[in-house]
Amino acid sequence: MKKLFITALITAIIFIISTLFFNTHHSIILAIIGMLVTLWTNEALPLGVVSLLPILLFPSFDILSTNEVTSNYSKSIIFLFLGGFLLAIATEKTGLHKVIANKLLSIFPNTTKGVIFSLSFTSALLSSVLSNTTTALLLIPIAMFITDEIEIKKRLILAVAYGASIGGIITPIGTPPNLIYLGFLDDKSMQGINFIKWFLLTVPLAVVMLIFMGFILSYGYNKSLKLDIKNYSLSSEQKRLSFILISLILLLLINSPIKPYYSGLGLNEKLILLGFGVLMFIPKIGFLTWEDSKKIPFEIIFLFGAGFSIAMAFSNSGLASVIANYLNNFSSLSPYLLILVVATFITFTTEITSNTALISIALPIIYALTQNTPQINPEILLMTATIAASYAFMLPIATPPNAIAMSSKALKVKDMIKFGIIFNILGIITLSLFAYFLWNRFI
């Protein structure tokens, strides 16, 4: 009850302060969103329950109709993620992730630096296809038992957590903010980014960040470590799943247009991912039963719906435009400085709230701001904000991998802040450079 009382108090304070700058209707929207963010943060109610509250609250306060709100919980982009969940469950069930982890651990030297690099690259690779939460849960126990030396153990745990956040941006299904971004583009009838193009744009950024992270976390430590690496051989199930996953990647490659030379197959990527997810239930081909579907994190799917509803509330009510008007002072900045300001603002704001909730609020505001800044492609600024929401490394609340790392009890908040502030700054600078010099040419 204490957490609920704190939530009510914060909601009231937000409403009172908002009335100084906005009309009553907009102040109510901000107060409700403040309440949702607080509940997601302090966990006074389960994540899934909080994510369903917009269905009750937005119609009650005449913000959106019931049909408008509920339509956000069944967007086609959600089914892309559902297909990804099913493939991830199959990967875990067959143990293919253990084989991948061991193969990668065996590539690097058995030193502190080598293990940090191997854990971070393994974490990044797995989190591009599994959720970064699942990846952190799978790998942090491995990091915990590699050494008893507490300082090295801290760095190994951070390598997993940060690697999961860095790698989550590699594919559209790697982390929720990516899907919020693609759903927002759909809503605005803007040209989306296909799977392969997304991959090609984000992999260089992720690799650079992983290299920076590996050298910084291993600085001053390069002693030999004893690794318990098992020589896994692929079972028949793992071979079959590997073939299916490779087939999926090839289909996505063939389906992706290379303009003006090749137009692609024209298949809907959402249907491809969902189709391969459903394939996991086909006897003699797949690996799942309906019982396995209970592992689908429906609370995350509800979270998407809540995020899309918040974005719709901002756009439809005109609140995004009002806030964008307050931000018009930034519209005269050069494209690079504008990208840098957005990356900085989103990165540090994410430290104190859910990155999914934040990006749901930020995208409509940034989009409205771009309507007054013709010097920059709106998609570049929106994607910069989306990636920045995953690149917050300072506090446990910022991302699920950070929270899982802290739950290991081997870390203190000051440990995460000490390294996190460095990676925040590196992330902002690196992301801004890639957005301006690379993405600006290809999006």
Helices and strands as residue ranges (DSSP letters): H 2-18, H 24-42, H 47-60, H 66-71, G 72-74, H 76-94, H 96-107, H 112-127, H 132-144, H 150-167, H 176-187, H 195-217, H 236-255, H 269-279, G 290-295, H 298-317, H 319-326, G 328-330, H 335-350, H 355-370, H 378-390, H 400-407, H 413-434, I 435-439, H 440-442
